[in-house]
Amino acid sequence: YSQNPKHLADFAHPWREGAETSEEAKSRRDLQESHDLLNKAKMQQWEEIERILIKSPHLIDSRPEGRKFALIHYAAFQFREQAIDMLLRRGANASLKNQDGQTPSDVIRENFGYLDVTKMKDRDDKAKGNACLLRLTRARGAETGGAAAHSSSRPTAASPSPTDIGTDLSVSGSG
């Protein structure tokens, strides 16, 4: 690397020179690991993410400056039920807001607006999105001690309906 004094002054690397405290080093490593986790989420590498979260559970809700989504928002955007279940089981906040102030449920609802329900794939996506909304609604109820909390991840008679959630998820007609 460059030994030019101006380069060294402009682009100092304190971790190489030992000027970084242990707290600063941990913060820098956590920031890098958060970015790595979010990049893996974009690529839907949820099994790898779970392995990393076992070692670094404190990163579950991290969203570094400049990143739009945290892990739970990526799972919601992708309609990934198992990823949402895994994140919630590991303590993710179902009410966490993204850079735009949206909860994971808001992200799902917005994503529904882009689906064309005349296509079979989109019908499957609507069903997956509905299941994700139910999981997040139950988790938010559990966080607040509300009636929406259920121990099962499967819909039950007491589960909120799409109307309760505030989204029309029907796949028939023009909706």
Salt bridges, closest charged atoms under 4 A:
ASP10 OD2 - LYS6 NZ 2.73
GLU20 OE2 - ARG28 NE 2.93
ASP30 OD2 - LYS26 NZ 2.73
ASP30 OD1 - HIS58 NE2 3.17
GLU48 OE1 - ARG51 NH2 2.92
GLU50 OE2 - ARG89 NH2 3.42
GLU50 OE2 - ARG90 NH2 3.39
GLU81 OE1 - ARG135 NH1 3.24
ASP85 OD1 - ARG135 NE 2.73
ASP100 OD2 - LYS68 NZ 3.05
ASP106 OD1 - ARG109 NH1 3.64
ASP125 OD2 - LYS121 NZ 3.52
